[in-house]
Amino acid sequence: MYDEPDPGEGARVLVDRLWPRGLRKDDPRVGRWLPAVAPSPELRRWYGHRPELFDEFADRYTAELGTGAAAAGLAELRDLVRRGPVTLVTATRDVDHSNAAVLARVLAGGSRRPRS
């Protein structure tokens, strides 16, 4: 989220449920916003970005991605990946322990590394 877009990185997709504070809705660092693909509020609160819970968070989040609105959001994201490069964007500073990291794994290399 905080990195400037690089030429050729493709579509930038914000994968957070909440809009980042202090950013305009037309900020070019965001690109497209897919809040449906983000973890549920309950899972987000449970996890609390505690790295020691990341593996369990990843399992629970991956399960969520197979249901309801999250599954539809994931299908939309996969469609974007099929059309060209995608950069997953998150406002989280610890990208390696974020939902974007889990999404990148779920997409099985169909996107670039998550960026903050």
N, CA, C and O atoms as CSV, one atom per row, in Angstrom:
chain,resi,resn,atom,element,x,y,z
A,1,MET,N,N,0.812,-1.183,0.000
A,1,MET,CA,C,0.000,0.000,0.000
A,1,MET,C,C,0.857,1.247,0.000
A,1,MET,O,O,0.510,2.245,-0.632
A,2,TYR,N,N,1.960,1.196,0.698
A,2,TYR,CA,C,2.765,2.396,0.870
A,2,TYR,C,C,3.828,2.546,-0.197
A,2,TYR,O,O,4.493,3.580,-0.264
A,3,ASP,N,N,4.002,1.526,-1.040
A,3,ASP,CA,C,4.965,1.591,-2.133
A,3,ASP,C,C,4.309,2.225,-3.350
A,3,ASP,O,O,3.126,2.010,-3.616
A,4,GLU,N,N,5.078,2.996,-4.075
A,4,GLU,CA,C,4.581,3.570,-5.326
A,4,GLU,C,C,4.457,2.456,-6.364
A,4,GLU,O,O,5.255,1.518,-6.364
A,5,PRO,N,N,3.465,2.552,-7.243
A,5,PRO,CA,C,3.320,1.529,-8.295
A,5,PRO,C,C,4.542,1.503,-9.204
A,5,PRO,O,O,5.099,2.544,-9.552
A,6,ASP,N,N,4.947,0.299,-9.582
A,6,ASP,CA,C,6.042,0.106,-10.530
A,6,ASP,C,C,5.445,-0.168,-11.901
A,6,ASP,O,O,4.424,-0.847,-12.010
A,7,PRO,N,N,6.074,0.356,-12.945
A,7,PRO,CA,C,5.580,0.030,-14.289
A,7,PRO,C,C,5.646,-1.476,-14.520
A,7,PRO,O,O,6.622,-2.125,-14.144
A,8,GLY,N,N,4.630,-2.014,-15.126
A,8,GLY,CA,C,4.618,-3.431,-15.454
A,8,GLY,C,C,4.186,-4.359,-14.338
A,8,GLY,O,O,4.159,-5.575,-14.532
A,9,GLU,N,N,3.841,-3.817,-13.158
A,9,GLU,CA,C,3.434,-4.715,-12.070
A,9,GLU,C,C,2.003,-5.193,-12.231
A,9,GLU,O,O,1.539,-6.039,-11.467
A,10,GLY,N,N,1.314,-4.667,-13.200
A,10,GLY,CA,C,-0.045,-5.121,-13.471
A,10,GLY,C,C,-1.073,-4.449,-12.595
A,10,GLY,O,O,-0.840,-3.378,-12.035
A,11,ALA,N,N,-2.213,-5.099,-12.487
A,11,ALA,CA,C,-3.314,-4.564,-11.690
A,11,ALA,C,C,-2.953,-4.618,-10.216
A,11,ALA,O,O,-2.450,-5.628,-9.724
A,12,ARG,N,N,-3.211,-3.538,-9.526
A,12,ARG,CA,C,-3.013,-3.486,-8.069
A,12,ARG,C,C,-4.372,-3.731,-7.430
A,12,ARG,O,O,-5.352,-3.069,-7.772
A,13,VAL,N,N,-4.430,-4.681,-6.503
A,13,VAL,CA,C,-5.695,-5.044,-5.876
A,13,VAL,C,C,-5.534,-4.981,-4.358
A,13,VAL,O,O,-4.763,-5.741,-3.771
A,14,LEU,N,N,-6.271,-4.068,-3.737
A,14,LEU,CA,C,-6.300,-3.967,-2.277
A,14,LEU,C,C,-7.151,-5.108,-1.752
A,14,LEU,O,O,-8.317,-5.242,-2.125
A,15,VAL,N,N,-6.566,-5.942,-0.876
A,15,VAL,CA,C,-7.254,-7.137,-0.393
A,15,VAL,C,C,-7.578,-7.044,1.095
A,15,VAL,O,O,-7.706,-8.065,1.771
A,16,ASP,N,N,-7.709,-5.830,1.601
A,16,ASP,CA,C,-8.093,-5.594,2.992
A,16,ASP,C,C,-9.591,-5.315,3.073
A,16,ASP,O,O,-10.172,-4.770,2.134
A,17,ARG,N,N,-10.211,-5.682,4.177
A,17,ARG,CA,C,-11.639,-5.418,4.370
A,17,ARG,C,C,-11.901,-3.942,4.638
A,17,ARG,O,O,-12.924,-3.406,4.211
A,18,LEU,N,N,-10.986,-3.282,5.341
A,18,LEU,CA,C,-11.159,-1.877,5.695
A,18,LEU,C,C,-10.326,-0.992,4.779
A,18,LEU,O,O,-9.206,-1.342,4.408
A,19,TRP,N,N,-10.884,0.156,4.420
A,19,TRP,CA,C,-10.141,1.127,3.611
A,19,TRP,C,C,-9.062,1.743,4.490
A,19,TRP,O,O,-9.338,2.106,5.634
A,20,PRO,N,N,-7.833,1.868,3.979
A,20,PRO,CA,C,-6.742,2.437,4.780
A,20,PRO,C,C,-7.023,3.888,5.178
A,20,PRO,O,O,-7.428,4.703,4.349
A,21,ARG,N,N,-6.807,4.191,6.435
A,21,ARG,CA,C,-7.012,5.544,6.940
A,21,ARG,C,C,-6.101,6.529,6.235
A,21,ARG,O,O,-4.945,6.233,5.931
A,22,GLY,N,N,-6.646,7.702,5.983
A,22,GLY,CA,C,-5.851,8.787,5.424
A,22,GLY,C,C,-5.642,8.719,3.921
A,22,GLY,O,O,-4.947,9.571,3.367
A,23,LEU,N,N,-6.214,7.740,3.248
A,23,LEU,CA,C,-6.044,7.617,1.800
A,23,LEU,C,C,-7.333,7.984,1.082
A,23,LEU,O,O,-8.430,7.610,1.496
A,24,ARG,N,N,-7.169,8.716,0.012
A,24,ARG,CA,C,-8.314,9.052,-0.838
A,24,ARG,C,C,-8.755,7.801,-1.582
A,24,ARG,O,O,-7.956,6.896,-1.819
A,25,LYS,N,N,-10.006,7.756,-1.942
A,25,LYS,CA,C,-10.545,6.599,-2.679
A,25,LYS,C,C,-9.933,6.474,-4.073
A,25,LYS,O,O,-9.976,5.397,-4.667
A,26,ASP,N,N,-9.371,7.548,-4.599
A,26,ASP,CA,C,-8.776,7.498,-5.939
A,26,ASP,C,C,-7.250,7.415,-5.895
A,26,ASP,O,O,-6.594,7.695,-6.898
A,27,ASP,N,N,-6.680,7.039,-4.763
A,27,ASP,CA,C,-5.224,6.938,-4.635
A,27,ASP,C,C,-4.698,5.880,-5.613
A,27,ASP,O,O,-5.172,4.744,-5.596
A,28,PRO,N,N,-3.723,6.235,-6.467
A,28,PRO,CA,C,-3.223,5.289,-7.470
A,28,PRO,C,C,-2.483,4.089,-6.886
A,28,PRO,O,O,-2.257,3.109,-7.596
A,29,ARG,N,N,-2.107,4.141,-5.622
A,29,ARG,CA,C,-1.432,2.996,-5.006
A,29,ARG,C,C,-2.399,1.856,-4.708
A,29,ARG,O,O,-1.974,0.733,-4.436
A,30,VAL,N,N,-3.699,2.144,-4.759
A,30,VAL,CA,C,-4.693,1.137,-4.432
A,30,VAL,C,C,-5.086,0.327,-5.650
A,30,VAL,O,O,-5.022,-0.902,-5.614
A,31,GLY,N,N,-5.486,0.973,-6.715
A,31,GLY,CA,C,-6.017,0.247,-7.865
A,31,GLY,C,C,-7.436,-0.192,-7.564
A,31,GLY,O,O,-8.297,0.640,-7.277
A,32,ARG,N,N,-7.682,-1.466,-7.625
A,32,ARG,CA,C,-9.008,-2.030,-7.380
A,32,ARG,C,C,-9.097,-2.511,-5.929
A,32,ARG,O,O,-8.097,-2.935,-5.350
A,33,TRP,N,N,-10.290,-2.444,-5.349
A,33,TRP,CA,C,-10.494,-2.877,-3.964
A,33,TRP,C,C,-11.438,-4.061,-3.946
A,33,TRP,O,O,-12.552,-3.965,-4.461
A,34,LEU,N,N,-11.016,-5.181,-3.364
A,34,LEU,CA,C,-11.851,-6.374,-3.241
A,34,LEU,C,C,-12.011,-6.749,-1.761
A,34,LEU,O,O,-11.374,-7.693,-1.293
A,35,PRO,N,N,-12.851,-6.023,-1.027
A,35,PRO,CA,C,-12.991,-6.338,0.402
A,35,PRO,C,C,-13.602,-7.708,0.669
A,35,PRO,O,O,-13.392,-8.269,1.744
A,36,ALA,N,N,-14.351,-8.259,-0.280
A,36,ALA,CA,C,-14.984,-9.562,-0.062
A,36,ALA,C,C,-13.961,-10.683,0.104
A,36,ALA,O,O,-14.263,-11.706,0.720
A,37,VAL,N,N,-12.769,-10.505,-0.430
A,37,VAL,CA,C,-11.753,-11.556,-0.364
A,37,VAL,C,C,-10.929,-11.476,0.935
A,37,VAL,O,O,-10.083,-12.333,1.190
A,38,ALA,N,N,-11.180,-10.457,1.737
A,38,ALA,CA,C,-10.458,-10.284,3.000
A,38,ALA,C,C,-11.026,-11.222,4.066
A,38,ALA,O,O,-12.151,-11.703,3.929
A,39,PRO,N,N,-10.260,-11.486,5.123
A,39,PRO,CA,C,-10.775,-12.327,6.218
A,39,PRO,C,C,-12.008,-11.694,6.865
A,39,PRO,O,O,-12.170,-10.474,6.859
A,40,SER,N,N,-12.852,-12.525,7.410
A,40,SER,CA,C,-14.039,-12.027,8.107
A,40,SER,C,C,-13.605,-11.163,9.293
A,40,SER,O,O,-12.498,-11.323,9.808
A,41,PRO,N,N,-14.476,-10.248,9.724
A,41,PRO,CA,C,-14.132,-9.440,10.909
A,41,PRO,C,C,-13.828,-10.305,12.130
A,41,PRO,O,O,-12.939,-9.975,12.916
A,42,GLU,N,N,-14.557,-11.410,12.297
A,42,GLU,CA,C,-14.320,-12.289,13.449
A,42,GLU,C,C,-12.928,-12.916,13.394
A,42,GLU,O,O,-12.219,-12.961,14.399
A,43,LEU,N,N,-12.545,-13.398,12.214
A,43,LEU,CA,C,-11.215,-14.002,12.071
A,43,LEU,C,C,-10.123,-12.949,12.236
A,43,LEU,O,O,-9.089,-13.210,12.850
A,44,ARG,N,N,-10.353,-11.790,11.701
A,44,ARG,CA,C,-9.383,-10.701,11.824
A,44,ARG,C,C,-9.156,-10.338,13.291
A,44,ARG,O,O,-8.015,-10.169,13.722
A,45,ARG,N,N,-10.240,-10.220,14.056
A,45,ARG,CA,C,-10.116,-9.892,15.482
A,45,ARG,C,C,-9.405,-11.018,16.239
A,45,ARG,O,O,-8.555,-10.760,17.091
A,46,TRP,N,N,-9.761,-12.268,15.922
A,46,TRP,CA,C,-9.121,-13.399,16.597
A,46,TRP,C,C,-7.613,-13.391,16.342
A,46,TRP,O,O,-6.821,-13.569,17.267
A,47,TYR,N,N,-7.229,-13.186,15.102
A,47,TYR,CA,C,-5.821,-13.237,14.730
A,47,TYR,C,C,-5.043,-12.065,15.331
A,47,TYR,O,O,-3.984,-12.264,15.926
A,48,GLY,N,N,-5.555,-10.865,15.180
A,48,GLY,CA,C,-4.890,-9.696,15.750
A,48,GLY,C,C,-3.473,-9.469,15.260
A,48,GLY,O,O,-2.697,-8.793,15.936
A,49,HIS,N,N,-3.114,-10.007,14.116
A,49,HIS,CA,C,-1.768,-9.880,13.526
A,49,HIS,C,C,-0.670,-10.365,14.458
A,49,HIS,O,O,0.423,-9.801,14.502
A,50,ARG,N,N,-0.982,-11.425,15.204
A,50,ARG,CA,C,0.022,-12.034,16.081
A,50,ARG,C,C,0.720,-13.137,15.296
A,50,ARG,O,O,0.101,-14.151,14.975
A,51,PRO,N,N,1.998,-12.954,14.983
A,51,PRO,CA,C,2.724,-13.919,14.146
A,51,PRO,C,C,2.664,-15.356,14.653
A,51,PRO,O,O,2.681,-16.287,13.847
A,52,GLU,N,N,2.595,-15.560,15.962
A,52,GLU,CA,C,2.561,-16.926,16.497
A,52,GLU,C,C,1.259,-17.647,16.128
A,52,GLU,O,O,1.186,-18.872,16.231
A,53,LEU,N,N,0.233,-16.903,15.699
A,53,LEU,CA,C,-1.035,-17.508,15.289
A,53,LEU,C,C,-1.173,-17.612,13.774
A,53,LEU,O,O,-2.211,-18.043,13.272
A,54,PHE,N,N,-0.131,-17.218,13.043
A,54,PHE,CA,C,-0.254,-17.116,11.592
A,54,PHE,C,C,-0.624,-18.429,10.914
A,54,PHE,O,O,-1.493,-18.434,10.042
A,55,ASP,N,N,-0.004,-19.527,11.278
A,55,ASP,CA,C,-0.298,-20.799,10.608
A,55,ASP,C,C,-1.766,-21.190,10.767
A,55,ASP,O,O,-2.407,-21.619,9.807
A,56,GLU,N,N,-2.294,-21.039,11.986
A,56,GLU,CA,C,-3.704,-21.350,12.198
A,56,GLU,C,C,-4.596,-20.334,11.470
A,56,GLU,O,O,-5.626,-20.698,10.904
A,57,PHE,N,N,-4.192,-19.066,11.492
A,57,PHE,CA,C,-4.927,-18.042,10.747
A,57,PHE,C,C,-4.997,-18.411,9.272
A,57,PHE,O,O,-6.057,-18.331,8.651
A,58,ALA,N,N,-3.851,-18.818,8.713
A,58,ALA,CA,C,-3.807,-19.180,7.292
A,58,ALA,C,C,-4.764,-20.330,6.991
A,58,ALA,O,O,-5.457,-20.305,5.975
A,59,ASP,N,N,-4.807,-21.327,7.856
A,59,ASP,CA,C,-5.733,-22.448,7.660
A,59,ASP,C,C,-7.188,-21.991,7.719
A,59,ASP,O,O,-7.995,-22.352,6.862
A,60,ARG,N,N,-7.516,-21.198,8.734
A,60,ARG,CA,C,-8.901,-20.718,8.880
A,60,ARG,C,C,-9.296,-19.805,7.720
A,60,ARG,O,O,-10.407,-19.896,7.197
A,61,TYR,N,N,-8.388,-18.935,7.331
A,61,TYR,CA,C,-8.668,-17.998,6.236
A,61,TYR,C,C,-8.837,-18.742,4.913
A,61,TYR,O,O,-9.731,-18.423,4.129
A,62,THR,N,N,-7.989,-19.724,4.668
A,62,THR,CA,C,-8.116,-20.519,3.448
A,62,THR,C,C,-9.475,-21.209,3.404
A,62,THR,O,O,-10.097,-21.290,2.344
A,63,ALA,N,N,-9.937,-21.704,4.544
A,63,ALA,CA,C,-11.269,-22.320,4.607
A,63,ALA,C,C,-12.350,-21.288,4.291
A,63,ALA,O,O,-13.298,-21.586,3.565
A,64,GLU,N,N,-12.213,-20.077,4.833
A,64,GLU,CA,C,-13.190,-19.016,4.560
A,64,GLU,C,C,-13.259,-18.677,3.071
A,64,GLU,O,O,-14.325,-18.353,2.548
A,65,LEU,N,N,-12.119,-18.755,2.399
A,65,LEU,CA,C,-12.072,-18.402,0.978
A,65,LEU,C,C,-12.899,-19.347,0.108
A,65,LEU,O,O,-13.150,-19.058,-1.062
A,66,GLY,N,N,-13.312,-20.455,0.670
A,66,GLY,CA,C,-14.125,-21.406,-0.073
A,66,GLY,C,C,-15.613,-21.219,0.126
A,66,GLY,O,O,-16.403,-22.010,-0.391
A,67,THR,N,N,-16.020,-20.196,0.859
A,67,THR,CA,C,-17.436,-20.025,1.169
A,67,THR,C,C,-17.925,-18.611,0.888
A,67,THR,O,O,-17.160,-17.650,0.970
A,68,GLY,N,N,-19.196,-18.494,0.558
A,68,GLY,CA,C,-19.902,-17.221,0.458
A,68,GLY,C,C,-19.248,-16.152,-0.397
A,68,GLY,O,O,-18.716,-16.414,-1.475
A,69,ALA,N,N,-19.309,-14.943,0.127
A,69,ALA,CA,C,-18.784,-13.784,-0.600
A,69,ALA,C,C,-17.275,-13.891,-0.817
A,69,ALA,O,O,-16.756,-13.412,-1.825
A,70,ALA,N,N,-16.569,-14.518,0.129
A,70,ALA,CA,C,-15.121,-14.684,-0.026
A,70,ALA,C,C,-14.799,-15.538,-1.246
A,70,ALA,O,O,-13.851,-15.245,-1.975
A,71,ALA,N,N,-15.582,-16.596,-1.475
A,71,ALA,CA,C,-15.366,-17.458,-2.641
A,71,ALA,C,C,-15.610,-16.684,-3.929
A,71,ALA,O,O,-14.879,-16.858,-4.904
A,72,ALA,N,N,-16.625,-15.834,-3.942
A,72,ALA,CA,C,-16.899,-15.011,-5.124
A,72,ALA,C,C,-15.769,-14.014,-5.348
A,72,ALA,O,O,-15.356,-13.786,-6.485
A,73,GLY,N,N,-15.271,-13.420,-4.268
A,73,GLY,CA,C,-14.144,-12.494,-4.387
A,73,GLY,C,C,-12.895,-13.187,-4.891
A,73,GLY,O,O,-12.156,-12.634,-5.706
A,74,LEU,N,N,-12.654,-14.413,-4.403
A,74,LEU,CA,C,-11.496,-15.183,-4.858
A,74,LEU,C,C,-11.625,-15.522,-6.336
A,74,LEU,O,O,-10.636,-15.472,-7.068
A,75,ALA,N,N,-12.821,-15.864,-6.783
A,75,ALA,CA,C,-13.041,-16.159,-8.203
A,75,ALA,C,C,-12.755,-14.913,-9.048
A,75,ALA,O,O,-12.162,-15.009,-10.122
A,76,GLU,N,N,-13.176,-13.757,-8.561
A,76,GLU,CA,C,-12.906,-12.497,-9.275
A,76,GLU,C,C,-11.408,-12.226,-9.322
A,76,GLU,O,O,-10.885,-11.799,-10.351
A,77,LEU,N,N,-10.726,-12.468,-8.226
A,77,LEU,CA,C,-9.278,-12.271,-8.176
A,77,LEU,C,C,-8.567,-13.237,-9.120
A,77,LEU,O,O,-7.637,-12.842,-9.824
A,78,ARG,N,N,-8.992,-14.481,-9.140
A,78,ARG,CA,C,-8.389,-15.457,-10.063
A,78,ARG,C,C,-8.594,-15.051,-11.513
A,78,ARG,O,O,-7.708,-15.247,-12.345
A,79,ASP,N,N,-9.750,-14.490,-11.819
A,79,ASP,CA,C,-10.020,-14.010,-13.166
A,79,ASP,C,C,-9.056,-12.884,-13.540
A,79,ASP,O,O,-8.550,-12.842,-14.661
A,80,LEU,N,N,-8.807,-11.980,-12.607
A,80,LEU,CA,C,-7.841,-10.906,-12.856
A,80,LEU,C,C,-6.447,-11.470,-13.119
A,80,LEU,O,O,-5.736,-10.999,-14.007
A,81,VAL,N,N,-6.063,-12.481,-12.342
A,81,VAL,CA,C,-4.743,-13.103,-12.492
A,81,VAL,C,C,-4.616,-13.775,-13.859
A,81,VAL,O,O,-3.551,-13.730,-14.476
A,82,ARG,N,N,-5.692,-14.394,-14.332
A,82,ARG,CA,C,-5.658,-15.033,-15.660
A,82,ARG,C,C,-5.434,-14.004,-16.772
A,82,ARG,O,O,-4.872,-14.329,-17.818
A,83,ARG,N,N,-5.873,-12.770,-16.545
A,83,ARG,CA,C,-5.748,-11.722,-17.564
A,83,ARG,C,C,-4.387,-11.047,-17.580
A,83,ARG,O,O,-4.051,-10.361,-18.546
A,84,GLY,N,N,-3.600,-11.229,-16.531
A,84,GLY,CA,C,-2.282,-10.594,-16.515
A,84,GLY,C,C,-1.748,-10.462,-15.101
A,84,GLY,O,O,-2.356,-10.950,-14.148
A,85,PRO,N,N,-0.609,-9.800,-14.974
A,85,PRO,CA,C,0.012,-9.669,-13.653
A,85,PRO,C,C,-0.888,-8.916,-12.672
A,85,PRO,O,O,-1.594,-7.976,-13.036
A,86,VAL,N,N,-0.837,-9.361,-11.428
A,86,VAL,CA,C,-1.598,-8.737,-10.348
A,86,VAL,C,C,-0.658,-8.551,-9.164
A,86,VAL,O,O,0.119,-9.446,-8.830
A,87,THR,N,N,-0.736,-7.389,-8.536
A,87,THR,CA,C,-0.010,-7.132,-7.302
A,87,THR,C,C,-1.023,-7.000,-6.186
A,87,THR,O,O,-1.880,-6.116,-6.210
A,88,LEU,N,N,-0.921,-7.887,-5.203
A,88,LEU,CA,C,-1.800,-7.816,-4.046
A,88,LEU,C,C,-1.301,-6.701,-3.136
A,88,LEU,O,O,-0.113,-6.627,-2.821
A,89,VAL,N,N,-2.214,-5.841,-2.720
A,89,VAL,CA,C,-1.865,-4.668,-1.913
A,89,VAL,C,C,-2.559,-4.769,-0.572
A,89,VAL,O,O,-3.731,-5.136,-0.488
A,90,THR,N,N,-1.821,-4.437,0.481
A,90,THR,CA,C,-2.375,-4.436,1.828
A,90,THR,C,C,-1.800,-3.262,2.606
A,90,THR,O,O,-0.680,-2.825,2.342
A,91,ALA,N,N,-2.563,-2.756,3.558
A,91,ALA,CA,C,-2.071,-1.672,4.413
A,91,ALA,C,C,-1.253,-2.223,5.577
A,91,ALA,O,O,-0.653,-1.454,6.328
A,92,THR,N,N,-1.223,-3.532,5.732
A,92,THR,CA,C,-0.473,-4.166,6.807
A,92,THR,C,C,1.020,-4.007,6.563
A,92,THR,O,O,1.499,-4.225,5.450
A,93,ARG,N,N,1.743,-3.634,7.586
A,93,ARG,CA,C,3.194,-3.473,7.435
A,93,ARG,C,C,3.918,-4.820,7.459
A,93,ARG,O,O,4.972,-4.958,6.838
A,94,ASP,N,N,3.375,-5.810,8.161
A,94,ASP,CA,C,3.981,-7.144,8.227
A,94,ASP,C,C,3.335,-8.014,7.146
A,94,ASP,O,O,2.475,-8.847,7.434
A,95,VAL,N,N,3.757,-7.808,5.916
A,95,VAL,CA,C,3.147,-8.481,4.769
A,95,VAL,C,C,3.293,-9.992,4.855
A,95,VAL,O,O,2.395,-10.719,4.430
A,96,ASP,N,N,4.396,-10.476,5.392
A,96,ASP,CA,C,4.630,-11.917,5.453
A,96,ASP,C,C,3.643,-12.646,6.356
A,96,ASP,O,O,3.461,-13.855,6.216
A,97,HIS,N,N,3.011,-11.941,7.269
A,97,HIS,CA,C,2.026,-12.534,8.179
A,97,HIS,C,C,0.639,-11.940,7.940
A,97,HIS,O,O,-0.122,-11.722,8.883
A,98,SER,N,N,0.326,-11.685,6.695
A,98,SER,CA,C,-0.936,-11.031,6.347
A,98,SER,C,C,-1.819,-11.935,5.493
A,98,SER,O,O,-1.385,-12.974,4.996
A,99,ASN,N,N,-3.058,-11.512,5.339
A,99,ASN,CA,C,-3.963,-12.231,4.446
A,99,ASN,C,C,-3.456,-12.190,3.012
A,99,ASN,O,O,-3.721,-13.115,2.244
A,100,ALA,N,N,-2.735,-11.143,2.635
A,100,ALA,CA,C,-2.196,-11.059,1.279
A,100,ALA,C,C,-1.199,-12.189,1.027
A,100,ALA,O,O,-1.153,-12.737,-0.074
A,101,ALA,N,N,-0.406,-12.539,2.030
A,101,ALA,CA,C,0.542,-13.650,1.885
A,101,ALA,C,C,-0.208,-14.962,1.680
A,101,ALA,O,O,0.198,-15.795,0.869
A,102,VAL,N,N,-1.299,-15.142,2.413
A,102,VAL,CA,C,-2.103,-16.359,2.260
A,102,VAL,C,C,-2.730,-16.389,0.872
A,102,VAL,O,O,-2.715,-17.421,0.202
A,103,LEU,N,N,-3.280,-15.260,0.445
A,103,LEU,CA,C,-3.884,-15.194,-0.894
A,103,LEU,C,C,-2.868,-15.517,-1.980
A,103,LEU,O,O,-3.180,-16.238,-2.929
A,104,ALA,N,N,-1.663,-14.993,-1.848
A,104,ALA,CA,C,-0.629,-15.267,-2.842
A,104,ALA,C,C,-0.371,-16.768,-2.945
A,104,ALA,O,O,-0.186,-17.291,-4.044
A,105,ARG,N,N,-0.359,-17.462,-1.805
A,105,ARG,CA,C,-0.168,-18.917,-1.822
A,105,ARG,C,C,-1.370,-19.627,-2.440
A,105,ARG,O,O,-1.212,-20.575,-3.209
A,106,VAL,N,N,-2.557,-19.167,-2.102
A,106,VAL,CA,C,-3.773,-19.782,-2.644
A,106,VAL,C,C,-3.807,-19.622,-4.158
A,106,VAL,O,O,-4.230,-20.531,-4.873
A,107,LEU,N,N,-3.368,-18.487,-4.639
A,107,LEU,CA,C,-3.351,-18.242,-6.075
A,107,LEU,C,C,-2.231,-19.025,-6.768
A,107,LEU,O,O,-2.118,-18.995,-7.993
A,108,ALA,N,N,-1.408,-19.722,-5.988
A,108,ALA,CA,C,-0.377,-20.626,-6.504
A,108,ALA,C,C,0.547,-19.970,-7.515
A,108,ALA,O,O,0.769,-20.489,-8.609
A,109,GLY,N,N,1.080,-18.821,-7.127
A,109,GLY,CA,C,2.050,-18.180,-8.001
A,109,GLY,C,C,1.450,-17.378,-9.125
A,109,GLY,O,O,2.183,-16.877,-9.978
A,110,GLY,N,N,0.135,-17.238,-9.155
A,110,GLY,CA,C,-0.503,-16.467,-10.216
A,110,GLY,C,C,-0.477,-14.980,-9.972
A,110,GLY,O,O,-1.083,-14.218,-10.726
A,111,SER,N,N,0.214,-14.550,-8.933
A,111,SER,CA,C,0.324,-13.118,-8.646
A,111,SER,C,C,1.722,-12.819,-8.150
A,111,SER,O,O,2.499,-13.724,-7.846
A,112,ARG,N,N,2.025,-11.566,-8.074
A,112,ARG,CA,C,3.319,-11.156,-7.519
A,112,ARG,C,C,3.272,-11.244,-6.009
A,112,ARG,O,O,2.205,-11.417,-5.420
A,113,ARG,N,N,4.433,-11.124,-5.385
A,113,ARG,CA,C,4.524,-11.113,-3.934
A,113,ARG,C,C,3.682,-9.961,-3.397
A,113,ARG,O,O,3.662,-8.886,-3.997
A,114,PRO,N,N,2.987,-10.161,-2.280
A,114,PRO,CA,C,2.220,-9.078,-1.698
A,114,PRO,C,C,3.131,-7.890,-1.362
A,114,PRO,O,O,4.284,-8.065,-0.969
A,115,ARG,N,N,2.589,-6.689,-1.526
A,115,ARG,CA,C,3.357,-5.483,-1.249
A,115,ARG,C,C,2.623,-4.643,-0.216
A,115,ARG,O,O,1.392,-4.633,-0.175
A,116,SER,N,N,3.373,-3.946,0.611
A,116,SER,CA,C,2.732,-3.053,1.574
A,116,SER,C,C,2.613,-1.669,0.994
A,116,SER,O,O,2.097,-0.766,1.652
